[in-house]
């Protein structure tokens, strides 16, 4: 087996080529345009499939250094924080509260589905949590963290199972979010608020001289983003020394919220066009790197069980979004965009949900409400609620009293 290690500029070059590939395929294939599949998802899946082919057919393994991807995640969430004005949070308070409650209900449904499937196939129901909210709503970080706990309790390879489900969820969230929202838009004949769309379209030109962002704006934006990442890391280290562990993207976003609202009080403007462009670029590159680096061959051994669980969770998500999320959020265009974002963060990760929403709004028009509530639910609330739901299920008799394989 020959191993090729790619890092730094090599990873960046390939991720950009992957995005170009996804964009070209989207322009050529009507299906991808019709169902608003993010370009990073299309290109990333093709790249990871080629990498898997090289591994299986030619015994050549390509490994990608993901340090740049991790930095891009911090930058992306910093842009989300810098866009979160307190006045907007107040306006979206009701919708945010409703979506948090809806998300909590979905996490319970997701875990019930996972546990029942685990019982159905005859494995310990604890594995069902990894086929539920631990891996799908929780993503890689939650799967790895709880995997260590589960393996110490005797659930062999729980971490690997969780990572496999998180990988499939990342794909599924980007594939079905757009089609579900497209179907809702078509069925109910919905359109974007033209006034909001016009404001979104005009504000960059008004603020940056007809779409031209000055060098000062670019440098100022880079400075502010660097401060978010650096101060977020400092806050994280201080909290860690006090026994509190938070993901880095969360503290970076929190610093961004403080900075943007502080700049409003001091009447120091931040360049919205520059922030938007950096946010869009960092999100696209993050998703491209995440999907192109997936080691698909590691999922082959348990493919049948994995696909069974994935299909069930995709079906549950589709039904829940159509019957609950769309209706609870108002049955309008914003509700459709929120539904697409909810699919992404409920099956994969918050960046996937935002990519789904971007693909829709580029086609149909702006949805400020969706871009307010989905990032906040995905970054702040869902992980907290998910931890509580997981602990609740772990304490249930169906899991506590189930025999652990190999235990005496």
TORSELO-158782 format. One line per field, with one value per residue (C-alpha): x, y, z; residue in three letters. Coordinates in nm, 2 decimals, always signed. Layout:
residues N
px c(X,...) .
py c(Y,...) .
pz c(Z,...) .
aa c(ala,...) .
END
This chain:
residues 408
px c(+0.00,+0.14,+0.03,+0.03,+0.01,-0.14,-0.13,-0.13,-0.15,-0.22,-0.54,-0.65,-0.59,-0.78,-1.07,-1.10,-1.09,-1.36,-1.58,-1.52,-1.62,-1.94,-2.03,-1.97,-2.18,-2.46,-2.46,-2.48,-2.72,-3.08,-3.14,-2.87,-3.01,-3.38,-3.32,-3.06,-2.79,-2.49,-2.19,-1.95,-2.16,-2.15,-1.78,-1.68,-1.86,-1.70,-1.35,-1.40,-1.52,-1.21,-0.99,-1.18,-1.12,-0.75,-0.74,-0.93,-0.80,-0.45,-0.36,-0.29,-0.42,-0.46,-0.47,-0.56,-0.43,-0.75,-0.59,-0.69,-1.05,-1.07,-0.95,-1.21,-1.48,-1.37,-1.37,-1.71,-1.87,-1.70,-1.88,-2.21,-2.14,-2.05,-2.38,-2.58,-2.71,-2.90,-3.19,-3.22,-3.21,-3.50,-3.70,-3.64,-3.69,-4.03,-3.92,-3.59,-3.78,-4.02,-3.74,-3.54,-3.85,-3.91,-3.54,-3.56,-3.86,-3.68,-3.38,-3.61,-3.77,-3.42,-3.30,-3.62,-3.57,-3.21,-3.28,-3.57,-3.35,-3.08,-3.33,-3.46,-3.12,-3.03,-2.75,-2.72,-2.97,-2.68,-2.56,-2.89,-2.80,-2.50,-2.75,-2.95,-2.87,-2.52,-2.39,-2.65,-2.74,-2.42,-2.17,-1.81,-1.73,-2.02,-1.97,-1.61,-1.67,-1.95,-1.77,-1.50,-1.75,-1.94,-1.63,-1.52,-1.86,-1.81,-1.97,-1.69,-1.61,-1.88,-1.66,-1.61,-1.98,-2.05,-1.80,-1.95,-2.30,-2.18,-2.01,-2.33,-2.53,-2.31,-2.38,-2.76,-2.81,-2.67,-2.85,-3.21,-3.25,-3.28,-3.53,-3.76,-3.77,-3.82,-4.12,-4.27,-4.22,-4.38,-4.67,-4.77,-4.67,-4.45,-4.23,-3.97,-4.06,-3.97,-3.89,-3.64,-3.49,-3.44,-3.28,-3.04,-2.95,-2.91,-2.72,-2.38,-2.39,-2.49,-2.23,-1.94,-1.98,-2.18,-2.03,-1.66,-1.51,-1.23,-0.89,-0.96,-1.28,-1.10,-0.82,-1.06,-1.27,-0.95,-0.85,-1.19,-1.20,-0.85,-0.96,-1.26,-1.05,-0.77,-1.00,-1.23,-0.93,-0.82,-1.18,-1.17,-0.85,-0.97,-1.29,-1.10,-0.87,-1.19,-1.32,-1.56,-1.52,-1.68,-1.62,-1.39,-1.64,-1.88,-1.65,-1.53,-1.90,-1.97,-1.67,-1.81,-2.15,-1.98,-1.76,-2.04,-2.28,-2.00,-1.91,-2.28,-2.27,-1.95,-2.08,-1.79,-1.92,-1.83,-1.83,-2.13,-2.02,-1.67,-1.82,-2.07,-1.80,-1.56,-1.84,-1.96,-1.60,-1.50,-1.83,-1.78,-1.41,-1.50,-1.76,-1.55,-1.26,-1.49,-1.65,-1.35,-1.15,-1.41,-1.26,-1.55,-1.38,-1.39,-1.77,-1.79,-1.79,-2.11,-2.27,-2.60,-2.67,-2.55,-2.77,-3.07,-3.03,-2.95,-3.26,-3.48,-3.34,-3.38,-3.74,-3.80,-3.64,-3.85,-4.17,-4.08,-3.98,-4.29,-4.54,-4.37,-4.09,-4.26,-4.59,-4.44,-4.23,-4.53,-4.59,-4.43,-4.12,-3.90,-4.03,-3.92,-3.57,-3.56,-3.67,-3.38,-3.14,-3.30,-3.24,-2.87,-2.81,-3.03,-2.86,-2.51,-2.38,-2.48,-2.26,-2.45,-2.78,-2.65,-2.52,-2.87,-3.02,-2.77,-2.85,-3.22,-3.19,-2.96,-3.24,-3.55,-3.46,-3.34,-3.46,-3.31,-3.52,-3.38,-3.02,-3.09,-3.24,-3.07,-2.71,-2.81,-3.00,-2.73,-2.44,-2.58,-2.88,-2.89,-2.56,-2.68,-3.03,-2.87,-2.64,-2.95,-3.15,-2.86,-2.82,-3.19,-3.18,-2.87,-3.06,-3.36,-3.41,-3.40,-3.04,-2.93,-3.06,-2.95,-2.66,-2.33,-2.17,-1.86,-1.93,-1.94) .
py c(+0.00,+0.34,+0.63,+0.99,+1.27,+1.59,+1.91,+2.29,+2.43,+2.08,+2.04,+2.39,+2.34,+2.02,+2.16,+2.46,+2.22,+2.01,+2.32,+2.41,+2.05,+2.07,+2.41,+2.28,+1.97,+2.18,+2.39,+2.08,+1.86,+1.98,+1.75,+1.92,+2.26,+2.16,+2.02,+2.28,+2.03,+2.23,+2.23,+2.13,+1.81,+1.71,+1.77,+1.64,+1.31,+1.25,+1.33,+1.09,+0.82,+0.86,+0.84,+0.52,+0.38,+0.45,+0.27,-0.04,-0.08,+0.05,+0.02,+0.39,+0.57,+0.95,+1.13,+1.49,+1.72,+1.88,+2.16,+2.42,+2.29,+2.33,+2.69,+2.75,+2.63,+2.88,+3.16,+3.06,+3.07,+3.40,+3.55,+3.41,+3.57,+3.90,+3.90,+3.84,+4.18,+4.19,+4.38,+4.09,+3.84,+4.02,+4.01,+3.64,+3.55,+3.38,+3.18,+3.08,+2.96,+2.75,+2.60,+2.50,+2.32,+2.15,+2.05,+1.89,+1.69,+1.57,+1.46,+1.23,+1.09,+1.04,+0.84,+0.64,+0.54,+0.44,+0.24,+0.05,-0.03,-0.16,-0.39,-0.50,-0.61,-0.77,-0.55,-0.36,-0.07,+0.16,+0.13,+0.28,+0.61,+0.62,+0.55,+0.84,+1.19,+1.11,+1.08,+1.25,+1.56,+1.56,+1.50,+1.39,+1.56,+1.42,+1.07,+1.06,+1.19,+0.95,+0.67,+0.67,+0.66,+0.37,+0.17,+0.20,+0.06,-0.24,-0.14,-0.25,-0.01,+0.24,+0.53,+0.38,+0.32,+0.68,+0.82,+0.61,+0.73,+1.09,+1.06,+0.92,+1.19,+1.46,+1.33,+1.28,+1.62,+1.79,+1.56,+1.56,+1.91,+2.09,+1.85,+1.86,+2.24,+2.25,+2.02,+2.23,+2.55,+2.40,+2.23,+2.55,+2.80,+3.00,+3.30,+3.50,+3.84,+4.07,+4.36,+4.15,+4.01,+4.36,+4.48,+4.19,+4.26,+4.63,+4.65,+4.53,+4.79,+5.07,+4.98,+4.90,+5.12,+4.91,+4.58,+4.69,+4.62,+4.86,+4.74,+4.90,+4.70,+4.38,+4.44,+4.54,+4.22,+4.00,+4.18,+4.13,+3.76,+3.70,+3.85,+3.63,+3.32,+3.42,+3.55,+3.25,+3.03,+3.23,+3.20,+2.83,+2.78,+2.99,+2.78,+2.46,+2.55,+2.59,+2.25,+2.37,+2.23,+2.40,+2.36,+2.62,+2.74,+2.82,+3.06,+3.22,+3.29,+3.43,+3.67,+3.77,+3.85,+4.07,+4.25,+4.33,+4.46,+4.66,+4.81,+4.91,+5.09,+5.27,+5.34,+5.16,+5.00,+4.65,+4.57,+4.34,+4.26,+4.16,+3.94,+3.78,+3.69,+3.55,+3.35,+3.20,+3.11,+2.96,+2.75,+2.62,+2.52,+2.36,+2.14,+2.06,+1.95,+1.75,+1.55,+1.50,+1.36,+1.09,+0.74,+0.56,+0.22,+0.21,+0.20,-0.11,-0.38,-0.28,-0.11,-0.30,-0.21,+0.15,+0.20,+0.06,+0.30,+0.59,+0.52,+0.51,+0.83,+1.01,+0.89,+1.01,+1.34,+1.40,+1.32,+1.53,+1.83,+1.83,+1.77,+1.95,+2.20,+2.35,+2.40,+2.52,+2.78,+2.94,+2.74,+3.02,+3.06,+3.13,+2.80,+2.62,+2.76,+2.68,+2.32,+2.28,+2.41,+2.19,+1.88,+1.97,+2.03,+1.74,+1.48,+1.62,+1.95,+2.32,+2.42,+2.16,+2.32,+2.67,+2.54,+2.40,+2.74,+2.93,+2.70,+2.78,+3.15,+3.20,+3.05,+3.19,+3.50,+3.60,+3.46,+3.67,+3.48,+3.14,+3.27,+3.41,+3.11,+2.81,+2.91,+2.99,+2.67,+2.47,+2.63,+2.71,+2.51,+2.18,+2.05,+2.14,+1.99,+1.68,+1.62,+1.62,+1.39,+1.14,+1.13,+1.08,+0.78,+0.63,+0.62,+0.43,+0.07,-0.05,+0.05,+0.01,-0.34,-0.47,-0.72,-0.60,-0.85,-1.01,-0.88,-1.12) .
pz c(+0.00,-0.11,+0.10,-0.03,+0.23,+0.10,+0.30,+0.28,-0.07,-0.22,-0.02,-0.10,-0.48,-0.49,-0.29,-0.53,-0.83,-0.66,-0.63,-0.99,-1.08,-0.88,-1.03,-1.39,-1.32,-1.18,-1.49,-1.71,-1.52,-1.48,-1.18,-0.97,-1.05,-1.00,-0.66,-0.54,-0.45,-0.32,-0.56,-0.28,-0.22,-0.59,-0.64,-0.30,-0.35,-0.69,-0.55,-0.25,-0.50,-0.71,-0.39,-0.29,-0.64,-0.62,-0.28,-0.39,-0.74,-0.72,-0.35,-0.32,-0.02,-0.03,+0.30,+0.34,+0.62,+0.75,+0.96,+0.70,+0.70,+1.08,+1.05,+0.78,+1.01,+1.27,+1.01,+0.88,+1.23,+1.30,+1.00,+1.14,+1.48,+1.31,+1.13,+1.45,+1.55,+1.88,+1.72,+1.47,+1.75,+1.92,+1.59,+1.55,+1.91,+1.87,+1.56,+1.74,+2.05,+1.83,+1.63,+1.95,+2.08,+1.74,+1.73,+2.08,+1.97,+1.66,+1.86,+2.07,+1.75,+1.59,+1.90,+1.92,+1.56,+1.62,+1.93,+1.76,+1.46,+1.69,+1.86,+1.52,+1.39,+1.73,+1.86,+2.19,+2.19,+2.29,+1.93,+1.83,+1.98,+1.74,+1.46,+1.61,+1.74,+1.86,+1.50,+1.28,+1.47,+1.67,+1.39,+1.42,+1.74,+1.94,+1.78,+1.88,+2.23,+2.31,+2.12,+2.38,+2.66,+2.50,+2.43,+2.79,+2.88,+2.65,+2.32,+2.08,+1.79,+1.90,+1.79,+1.44,+1.40,+1.50,+1.26,+0.98,+1.05,+1.08,+0.73,+0.57,+0.75,+0.60,+0.26,+0.31,+0.47,+0.16,-0.09,+0.04,+0.19,-0.14,-0.30,+0.01,+0.01,-0.36,-0.33,-0.06,-0.26,-0.57,-0.39,-0.20,-0.48,-0.24,-0.33,-0.15,+0.00,-0.29,-0.05,+0.15,-0.17,-0.31,+0.02,+0.01,-0.35,-0.31,+0.03,-0.10,-0.38,-0.16,+0.11,-0.12,-0.42,-0.66,-0.56,-0.52,-0.18,-0.09,+0.03,+0.37,+0.40,+0.32,+0.56,+0.83,+0.77,+0.79,+1.11,+1.28,+1.17,+1.30,+1.63,+1.65,+1.60,+1.83,+2.11,+2.07,+2.13,+2.43,+2.58,+2.51,+2.70,+2.99,+3.01,+2.97,+3.27,+3.47,+3.36,+3.09,+2.74,+2.44,+2.07,+1.92,+1.66,+1.94,+2.12,+1.79,+1.70,+2.05,+2.01,+1.67,+1.83,+2.09,+1.83,+1.59,+1.85,+2.02,+1.68,+1.64,+1.98,+1.89,+1.54,+1.37,+1.06,+0.94,+0.57,+0.51,+0.15,+0.26,+0.54,+0.31,+0.05,+0.32,+0.48,+0.15,+0.05,+0.38,+0.39,+0.03,+0.10,+0.43,+0.28,-0.02,+0.20,+0.43,+0.16,-0.07,+0.23,+0.33,+0.33,+0.17,+0.18,+0.56,+0.54,+0.31,+0.58,+0.75,+0.44,+0.46,+0.82,+0.77,+0.47,+0.65,+0.93,+0.70,+0.49,+0.80,+0.94,+0.60,+0.59,+0.94,+0.87,+0.55,+0.73,+1.03,+0.83,+0.61,+0.89,+1.18,+1.09,+0.78,+0.96,+1.29,+1.11,+0.93,+0.61,+0.40,+0.19,+0.50,+0.64,+0.33,+0.35,+0.73,+0.64,+0.41,+0.67,+0.94,+0.72,+0.69,+1.06,+1.17,+0.95,+0.90,+1.03,+1.05,+0.75,+0.54,+0.64,+0.55,+0.22,+0.15,+0.23,+0.02,-0.28,-0.24,-0.18,-0.48,-0.69,-0.53,-0.32,+0.02,+0.35,+0.64,+0.89,+0.80,+0.81,+1.15,+1.33,+1.17,+1.25,+1.61,+1.66,+1.50,+1.68,+2.02,+2.11,+1.94,+2.09,+2.44,+2.39,+2.23,+2.53,+2.76,+2.53,+2.50,+2.88,+2.91,+2.68,+2.84,+3.17,+3.02,+3.13,+2.77,+2.75,+3.11,+3.14,+2.80,+2.82,+2.68,+2.43,+2.59,+2.94,+3.22) .
aa c(unk,unk,unk,unk,unk,unk,unk,unk,unk,unk,unk,unk,unk,unk,unk,unk,unk,unk,unk,unk,unk,unk,unk,unk,unk,unk,unk,unk,unk,unk,unk,unk,unk,unk,unk,unk,unk,unk,unk,unk,unk,unk,unk,unk,unk,unk,unk,unk,unk,unk,unk,unk,unk,unk,unk,unk,unk,unk,unk,unk,unk,unk,unk,unk,unk,unk,unk,unk,unk,unk,unk,unk,unk,unk,unk,unk,unk,unk,unk,unk,unk,unk,unk,unk,unk,unk,unk,unk,unk,unk,unk,unk,unk,unk,unk,unk,unk,unk,unk,unk,unk,unk,unk,unk,unk,unk,unk,unk,unk,unk,unk,unk,unk,unk,unk,unk,unk,unk,unk,unk,unk,unk,unk,unk,unk,unk,unk,unk,unk,unk,unk,unk,unk,unk,unk,unk,unk,unk,unk,unk,unk,unk,unk,unk,unk,unk,unk,unk,unk,unk,unk,unk,unk,unk,unk,unk,unk,unk,unk,unk,unk,unk,unk,unk,unk,unk,unk,unk,unk,unk,unk,unk,unk,unk,unk,unk,unk,unk,unk,unk,unk,unk,unk,unk,unk,unk,unk,unk,unk,unk,unk,unk,unk,unk,unk,unk,unk,unk,unk,unk,unk,unk,unk,unk,unk,unk,unk,unk,unk,unk,unk,unk,unk,unk,unk,unk,unk,unk,unk,unk,unk,unk,unk,unk,unk,unk,unk,unk,unk,unk,unk,unk,unk,unk,unk,unk,unk,unk,unk,unk,unk,unk,unk,unk,unk,unk,unk,unk,unk,unk,unk,unk,unk,unk,unk,unk,unk,unk,unk,unk,unk,unk,unk,unk,unk,unk,unk,unk,unk,unk,unk,unk,unk,unk,unk,unk,unk,unk,unk,unk,unk,unk,unk,unk,unk,unk,unk,unk,unk,unk,unk,unk,unk,unk,unk,unk,unk,unk,unk,unk,unk,unk,unk,unk,unk,unk,unk,unk,unk,unk,unk,unk,unk,unk,unk,unk,unk,unk,unk,unk,unk,unk,unk,unk,unk,unk,unk,unk,unk,unk,unk,unk,unk,unk,unk,unk,unk,unk,unk,unk,unk,unk,unk,unk,unk,unk,unk,unk,unk,unk,unk,unk,unk,unk,unk,unk,unk,unk,unk,unk,unk,unk,unk,unk,unk,unk,unk,unk,unk,unk,unk,unk,unk,unk,unk,unk,unk,unk,unk,unk,unk,unk,unk,unk,unk,unk,unk,unk,unk,unk,unk,unk,unk,unk,unk,unk,unk,unk,unk,unk,unk,unk,unk,unk,unk,unk,unk,unk) .
END
